[in-house]
Amino acid sequence: MTAAADPKPGIDWPVWALATAETLVWAGMFYLFPALLLQWETDLGWSKTDLTIAMTIAVATSAIGAPTAGRLIDQGYGGTVLMVSAGIGGILVGALSFVDDPWVFKSLWLGIGVCMAGCLYEPCFAFVTRTRGEGARKAITRITLVAGLAGTVSFPTANLIANAYGWRASTAVFCGLILFVAIPLFWYGTRPRHAVAETERVPVAGSRAAAMRRPVFWFLALSFASIALAHGMIITHLLPLLDERGVSAPLAVLTASLIGPMQVAGRLGMITIERRVSIEVICGLSFTFMIVAACILFVAGAVPMLLFVFVVVHGSGYGVTSITRPVVTANLLGREGFGAISGAMAVPFMAATALSPFLGSLIWSLGGYDVMIGAVLAIIGAGLLAFVLALRTAKATP
């Protein structure tokens, strides 16, 4: 693959455009669901399990579509994939404003899931890795620094509008933000910097198949999937979890809103130490941080101030994975055909994210949120073990 050279020194406007666009599509197509979960449960009268299965459908569909999106990006259609996916997704988010039937609700989220596959982090980072080569890490870091605020945008904005005008107004607002702000930014951010960057075609099937034959691929996929499953269970159920523990609604919303800034703080912290600590060590530390955060949730109801410790530790621990995941994958599996490899790696990650809302609801129905937190601890522990095995296997491979 021939990558474009780094831009001249100065403000890299295309990267900041992609960063802002990613913030809006994450806020409107992903975080909107947990932000409005209690609103839907109260207004529509549907069960928590019936609601969260819609998010499971959405993210599962996204996982299925990820390899196709990756192949299209490898073939030079990155900008088109990002813009079309955001456009259709924005329209479907707006269509949620008119829903009254649970099957229509689930069908719309299925469509949103297809669009997620083409405009969230995986396709964006595949595009950046393809077009910027060795400069991709810096661009990915900048994008995640901004897009880490997506939850901070979504939780307070969605609830503020919903409390004043109803949740249907919230979905309409996010529809407008995606259609009239995110799409133009994607257009600007994906304009070819050099013609070769988006016209050269690369063979992808061989590189993807070779990567998937290596044990390191599967250990790495399992480790990242554990992070997705644990984070998804916590973030989707955070508001009802805190409500069950007697935490006031304003404090619960504030807690959820602060996770985004803490993700950004974690990424900034990574930048300060990355010259002294390898990206693999930073990735391993993220598992430890998330284990500590889950432990804090056990007692957060009795000591509400610990919620601020929770958001710092969990947010920063999960936040760095947005950078470490593509970089570690490229380091261990190579950059040739990276879009296809990244798409394949995204399948278990997104499948775990898809399963997390429903699995959290199922565990809650069986034993409450204490049992769910215990399950989160076991999942992250297994993921840490898989990550260590991935590193050992990679070193042992000639």
N, C-alpha and C positions, 0 to 999 in steps of 0.2 A: 504494500500500500504506500502511496506517495502522499504525505501529509503536507498541509500548508504550513508555511513558516510562521513563526510567532509574529504578531502585529508589532508595528513600531511602538517604541515607548510612549506612554500616555494612557488615557482612559480607554479601556477596551469596551466600547459601547455595545457591540454585539453580545458580549458575555453578560453585561448587566441587563440587556433586553431579555435574554433567555432566562436570567435569574428572576426577573419580575414576572415574566410569563409563567414560569414554573410555580412561583408563589401563588398565582391566581388559580391555575388549574388544580393544584393540590388543595387549595382552600375550598374551591367550589365543587370538585369532583370526588374528593376523598374525605377531608376533615368535616365537610358539611354534614355527613352522616352522623358521626358521634356528637357533633354540636347540636343537632336537632332531634336526637334520639328520644329524649324525655318529652319534647314538644309533641312528637308524633305519637308516642305512647299515650299521652294524656288526651290529645285532641281526637285521634283516630280510633282509640280504644282497642288497638291491636296489641297482642302480647309481645313482650320483649323478644322472645324466641322467633316469632313470626316476622318481626321487623328486621332482626339482625340477619336472618337467612337471606334477605335481599342484598346486604353488603357482602355476604359470603358468595352469592351468585355473581356479583359484580367483579370481585377481585379474582374469583376462579376463572371467569371469562377473560379477564385481563391476562392471567397466567397462560391461558391457552393461546391467546393472540400474540404474546411477547416474541416467540421465535419468528413469526411472520414479519412483525414490525422490524426486528433486527435484520432479517434478510433484505428487506426493502431498503433499509438504511445503508447496508453494505453495498447495495447496488446503486446508490447515489440519490435516493429519493427522501433523504432525511427531512428537509424542509417541508415537503408536501405531506409526509406522514404526520409531522407535528401539527401543522396548521389544520389539516382536514379532521384529524382526531379531535382537536380542541373545538373546532366548529360544531361538529355533530354532537360532541359531548355537552357543549354549552346549551344547545337547543334542547337536549334531553333533560338537563338540569332544570331548564325553564318549564318543561312539560310536567315536572313534579308538582308545580303549582296547582294543577287541575285534577290531581289524583284523589280518588275516593275509594278505589277498589284495591285490595291487597295484591291481586294478580297483575293489575296494571302497574302498581308500585314496583313489584319485582321485575316485571318486563322492562321497565324504564331503567332500572339499575343494571340489568343484564346488558342493555345497550351502552350505558355509561361505562361498564366494565370493558367492552370492546374498545371504546375510545381511550380509556386509561392506558391500554397496552401501547398506544401510539403517541402519548403526549406527556407521561409522567417521567420520572428520573431515568429509567432504563433506556428508552429511546433517545432522550436528550443527551445522556452521557455517551451512548454509542455514537451519536452524531459528532459530539465534541471529540471523542477519542479518535474517530476516523479522520476528522478534518484538521486536528491540531497535533496529532502525534505525541511527542514528548511534552508538549506544552499543555496537554489535556488536564494533567493533575491540577495545575494552577487554575484553569478555567472551571473545572468541576468544584474546586474548593470555593471559588467566588460564587458560583451558582447556589451551592448548598448553604452558604452563609446567609444569603437573602431568602431563599425558599424555605429555610428552616423556620421562618416566621409565619408559614402558612397556617398553622394551627392557631397562632396568635391573632391572625386576621379573621379566621373562620369562627372560632368559639364566641368571642364577644360580639362580633358584628352580626352573626346569625341570630344570637339570642336577643341582642338589643332590638333588632328589627322585628323579630318574632314577638317579643313582649309588647312592642308598640303597635304593630300592624298585622301580626299573625305570621306563622311560619311560611305560608305560601308567598308572602312578600319577600321573605329571605331568599327563597329559591329563585325568584324572579330577579333579584338584585345580583346574585352570583351568576346567573345566566348572562346578564348584561355585561358584567366584568369580564367574563371569559370571551364573549363574542366581540366586544368593542375595545377591549384593552389587550387581552392576552394574545389574540390572533395577530393583530398588527405587530406586536412585539416579537412573536415567533417569526413573522415574515422578515423583519429587520435583522433579527439575530441569526438567521440561517442563510442570508444572502451569501453566495460564494465569494470567499476572499481571494481564491485562485480557482480557475476553471477546473483544474485537475481534482480539486478537493471533492467536488460533487458529481463529476462525470466519469471518473475512472471506476471501472467495475472490477471487483475482486472475487475469486472463487472462494465460497464460504463453506460448502458442504464438507469438504475434506478436513478443514481445520476444526470445524465443530465436532465431527465424528471422532477425530483423533483426540480431542480434548475429553470427550465423554467416555472414551475407553480408559482413561487414566483414573485410578482410585482417588487421586487428589481432587478431581472435579467433584466427585460425590461426597467426599468428606467436607469440602468447602461449601457445597450446596446445602448439606445438612446443617452445618454450623450457622450459615446465614439464615436458613429457614427457621431455625430455633429463635433467632432474634426477632424475626418478623412475627412469628406466632406469639411470643411473649409480649412484645410491644402492642400488637393488635388487640390482644385480650385486655391489656391494661387500658389503652387509650379509648377503646370503644366502650368499656364499662366503667370508666373512671367516674363520671358524674353519678350514675346510680350506685356505684360502690361507695362513694363518699356520702351519698344521701343515706345509705343503709347504716353508715357509721355516725350519723347525726351531724355531719358537717353542713353548715348553712349553704344555701344555693349560691350566694355571691362568692363565698370563699372557694367553693368547688369549681365554679366557672373561672375564677382567677387562677386557681391551681392548674386547670387544663390549659389556660391561655399562656401560662408561663413556661410550659414545656417547650414551645417553639423557641423562645429566646435562649433557653438553656441549651437547646441543640446548637444554636449559633455560638454560644459561649464555649461549648465543648469543641467545636470546630476551630474557634480562635485559639483555644488552648493547645490544640493539636498543632496549629501553625507555629506556635512558640517553641514546641519541643521536638518537632519532626526532624530537625537537623541532628539532634542528639539521640533520638529514639527511633527505631525502625517502624515502618508503617505496620508491620506484622505485630510488633509489641503493642502498639496503640490499639490495634484491632482486638487483641487479646484482653486488654484492659477494659474495653467496652463491655465484655461479658461480666467482668467483676463488678463494674459500676451498676449494671442492671440487676445483679443478684442483691447487692446492698440496698438498692432502691425498693425492690420487692419486699425485703425484710422490713423496711420502714413502714410500708403500707399496713402491716399487721397492727401497728400501734398508733397509726395516724389519727384515728378517731379520738383516742384518749388524750393525745397530745397534738392538737391541731398545728402548732408551730412546726412540727416535723414535716408537714406537707411541703414547706419551702425547701427543706433538705431533700425531700423526695424529688421535687421537680429539678433541682440542680443536678442530682446524681443520675436520675433516670434520663433526663433530657440530654445531658452532656454525653452519657454513655451511649445512648441510641444515636445521638446526632452525628458522631464521627463515623458511624457505619455507612452513611451515604457517600462518604469519600473513600473509606477503606475498602468497601466492597468492590467497586470497579477497579481500584488501583491494585489491591491484592490479587484479584482475579487476573488482571493483565500481567502482574509480576510472576504468578505461578503457572499460568496457562498460555501466555503469549498474546501479542496484539494482532496477529494475522487473523482476519475474519472475526474481529472482536465483536462486531454487532451480533453475529449469529451465536457466538459463544456466550455473550452477555444475555442474549434472549433465552438461550437454553438454561443458563444459570438462574434467570429470573423466574422460570416456571415453578420450581419448588418454593422459592421465596414468596412469590405472589400467591401460590396455592396455600401456603401457611398463613399469609395475611388474610386470605379468603376464609379459611377455616376458623380463624381466631374469634370473630364476633359470635358465631354460632356455638363454637366449643366453649367459649366463656359463659354463654347463656346456659348451655347444657350442664356444665359443672356447677354453676350457681344454683340451678334448679335442683340439683342433687344434694348439695351440701353448703350452699352459701358462698360468699366471696372469700372467706378464709380458706376454703378448700381450693378455690380458683387461684389464689395467690400461691398456695403450696404447689399447685401444678405448674405455675409460672417458674418457680424456683427450680423444679426438676427439669423443666424444658431447657432453661438457660444453662444449667449445669451440663446437660447432655450436649448442648451446642458447643460449649467450651472444650469439652473432650474431643469432639469431632474436629474443631479447629486445630487443636494441638496435633491430632493425627494427620490432618492435611499438611501442616508444615513439615512433619517428620517424613511423610511420604514424598513430598516434593524434594526434600534434601536427599532422600535415598534414590531418587530417579536420576540415572545418568544423563 
